[in-house]
Amino acid sequence: MEENHYIQHISKDLLQWMPVAAFEGEVVVVDREEQVAEAVAYLRTQEVIGVDTEARPSFQRGVHYPTALVQIASHERCYLFRLTHIGMPQELADLFADPSIRKVGLAFRDDINGLRRRRDFKPANCVDVQSMVARYGILDLGLQKVFAICFGKKISKSQQLTNWENSRLTPEQARYASTDAWATLLIYEDLIAHEALSAKEVEALKREEKERMIEHQQEIQDQRLREKGIEPPPHMTLEEREAHQAERRREARKRKRHRQTAAKAASGKKSPDKP
């Protein structure tokens, strides 16, 4: 197992100068029911497969569209299942319920839930790499940034907001979709090839990150106060801030108990007898 070499964050400035990576294997669009069996048979020969999904983008709050595409990749081949054309086939649902094949994704719960709304199944051996990255000291969570941290390359997100319900996928959409599924697979394999941090090390990193965020926020607040001619108050340490917040929570619980006791006492009073 290799030594952990990951950085915690990567900036947008650095990301934009990185070379672009894309899936270069075979891309197979599955938009007819008779194609499903052969595609699933191939995927069942793999021990680990990368998964991602796409839906028609919504630009209205509260409006969501069903999963239009599920892309499943090995190193050599990626199948694009067009669910708007074929629905969610039983063979595909059975693949996601098969404990012998590891399915890996990023923010995978949302993807799985979207697929289950098409056809319900009990997911098995589905791993979310987003839940793994902190154990390796990576505090970014997006696919593009995590991939860049692992491999020093970026994946394009230019097709993310295109219409995945179009009658035909463009070559750009097909390459984008397959790259996302393939990238997830590569991230998973790279992570497990390296040594994870201990729980104490992970907690220390998260605490340092929290301290940095608080310090940054305080600097912004201080600058705003100085612009108004006000001298900023002394900063509290993270420990002092946490103690202060804990005291406020205790006081809030005491006030809540007092209100409940008073309400109970009031409801227990008997109304005076009528003459």
CORCOR-V729922 format. One record per backbone hydrogen bond with DSSP energy under -1.0 kcal/mol. CO is the residue of the C=O (numbers start at 1). NH is the residue of the N-H. Records with the same first field share a line. If there is no record, write none. Layout:
CO: NH  NH
This chain:
2: 195
8: 139  140
11: 15
12: 16
14: 17
15: 18
19: 154
26: 78
28: 80
30: 82
32: 35
33: 36
35: 39
36: 40
37: 41
38: 42
39: 43
40: 44
42: 45
43: 46
47: 102
49: 104
50: 73
52: 71
54: 68  69
60: 63
68: 83  84
69: 54
70: 81
71: 52
72: 79
73: 50
76: 26
77: 74
78: 28
79: 72
80: 30
81: 70  83
82: 85  86
83: 87
89: 93
90: 94
91: 95
92: 96
93: 97
96: 124
98: 101
102: 49
103: 127
104: 51
105: 129
107: 111
108: 112
109: 113
110: 114
111: 115
112: 116
113: 117
115: 119
125: 103
127: 105
128: 131
129: 132  133
132: 135
133: 136  138
134: 137
135: 197
142: 146
143: 147
144: 148
145: 149
146: 150
147: 151
148: 152
154: 21
157: 160
159: 162
163: 166
170: 174
171: 175
172: 176
173: 177
174: 178
175: 179
176: 180
177: 181
178: 182
179: 183
180: 184
181: 185
182: 186
183: 187
184: 188
185: 189
186: 190
187: 191
188: 192
191: 194
193: 2
198: 202
199: 203
200: 204
201: 205
202: 206
203: 207
204: 208
205: 209
206: 210
207: 211
208: 212
209: 213
210: 214
211: 215
212: 216
213: 217
214: 218
215: 219
216: 220
217: 221
218: 222
219: 223
220: 224
221: 225
222: 226
223: 227
225: 230
226: 229
237: 241
238: 242
239: 243
240: 244
241: 245
242: 246
243: 247
244: 248
245: 249
246: 250
247: 251
248: 252
249: 253
250: 254
251: 255
252: 256
253: 257
254: 258
255: 259
256: 260
257: 261
258: 262
259: 263
260: 264
261: 265
262: 266
263: 267
264: 268
